[in-house]
Amino acid sequence: MKKTIMLDKTEFEVEVTEHKDHYDIEVDGKSHRVELSELRMNGFALALVDGKAIQVNCNKVKEGDYILTIGHNAHEVMFREAMVEAALEEGEAVIEAPMPGLVAELYVALGDEVVSGQPLLILEAMKMQNEIVAKTDGKVAELHIAKGDIVSIGQRLVVIEGE
């Protein structure tokens, strides 16, 4: 299954196929063979990537968001679902910031009726405008941001009560 990931703010299409003793990882159409060692040293594993040995460590920040350390270099890896999905909780759609950024535009107010797919706000990150949309029909029950606010990844932005 193909997934979209963001690695250090650059998006890639990735497909991983697991085999008994290795993984085939296709990144934007280019295939790589990856073998992981069971041996760990200071939290790092030894990986063979296309026959080249590297030390890797992966730490989960939160669901869908990881810090991948290769040698001495740390990289943020985020799955597309974590970037754009709203968490559904008991008839509510909780919209969280998929990335850190600036609330450049805010199109809704507390109590507004919204429909699924309706733009709620524009989140500007790295000079890119990211439209954040409603994931369900309902009413804006909570509004945790204002235009001009700086938000962190995973920060609660809007809660929509379903009808």
N, C-alpha and C positions, 0 to 999 in steps of 0.2 A: 504494500500500500504506500502510495506517495504521500509525503507530508511536506508542508512548507515550514521552513524554520528561518529564524533570523539569527545570524551569527555576527556579532559586533555591528549591528544595524544594517547588515546586508542580507537580503532574502535569498534563499536557495530552495530548489525543489530536491528533496532527498527521498530515496527509496532504500529500505534496508531489508535484505533477505538473510535469514538466519539459517546456518548450516550446522552440522554436528560439531565441527572444529573451527569454524570461522564465520565471518559475516561478509556478504557482498554488499557494499554501500555504493549506490549510484548518486552522484551529486551533479545536478544540472546536466545529466546525460553522460557524465564521465564515471566509469566504474572503478572501484577500489576494493581490494581484498584486505580485510582486517582480522588479525588473530590477536586475542587477548590472553595474557598469561594469568594464571590463578595466583601467582606470587605477587605479594604486595610489599612495598617498602615505603615507610613514612606516608602511607595513604595512597601512594602512586602505584599504578599497574604498568607492566611492560606491554606495549602493543607493537605488533608488526603491521605496518601499513604499506602495502605493496612491497613487502620485504625489508622495509626500513624500520629499525627499532626506535621507538619513542616512549617517553614516560608520560602517562596521562592520569588525571584525577578528575572526577566529576562529582560536584556537590549540588544537591537540589536546594534551590532558594525557596520555591513554592511550586505548586502544580504547574507543569509546563515550562518552568523557568529554571535554568541550570547555569552553573559556572563551570566551564571546562578548562582545566589547566593542562597545557601541553608544555612540558619542560618548565621554563620559568614564566611563561606567558599565560595569562588568564583571559578567557573569552566568555562573553555571555551568549548562551544559546537559549532561544525561546521558540516553542512550537506555536504555529499559527493559531491553534485553538485558544491558547492562553492569551494571545494578542487581541482577539476579537470577540470571544464568547462572553455572554453574560451568564452569571450563575443564577439558576432558578431555585428559589427557596420558598416553599409553602405558598404558592400562588403569587409570588413576587418575582420580578426580574431585577436582579441587582447588577447594575452596570459598573464595572470597575475599569480603571485606567489600564489599557493594554501596554502602556509604555510611559515613561516619564515625559512630561512636556508642559506646554502652556495652553490654557483654555483660551483659544483665539476667538471663538464665537460660542454663544450659548443661545439656543433657539427655543428653549422651553422654560416655563416657570412652574413653581409649586402649584399643584392642582390642575394643570393642563391635561387634557385628554390627548393621548397619542395612539398611533397605530403602528403595528410591526413594520419595520423598515424605515420609519420616519426619522430624519436626522434630528439628533438631540443637541449635538455640539460638535465643534471642530477642535481637535487636539493637535497642536503644532509640536512636532518633534523633529529635530535636525533639519529645520526649514521645510519639512514636509507637512502638508495639511492632511490630517486623518479624520474622516467623518465617522463619528460614533452614532450608531442608530439604535432605535428601540427594537428589542427582541420579542416583544409581545404587545398586544393591544392593552390599554389600561389608562390609569391616571398617574401622574407624577406625584408620588407620595412623599418622597424625600429628595432634596436637592442639596448636595454637599459642596457645591462649587459655585463660583461666580466667574464671569468673564475676567480674564487677566490673571487668574490663579495659576500657580505652578503646582502640578500634581506629581505624585510618585507612582511607580508601577504598582498595580494592585489596589490603589486607593479607591474607595467607594466614591462614585460620582453621582449616580442617579438611581433611585429605586422606583420601579413602576409596579403598582398594584394591578393585578389582572382583574378582568371584569367577570 
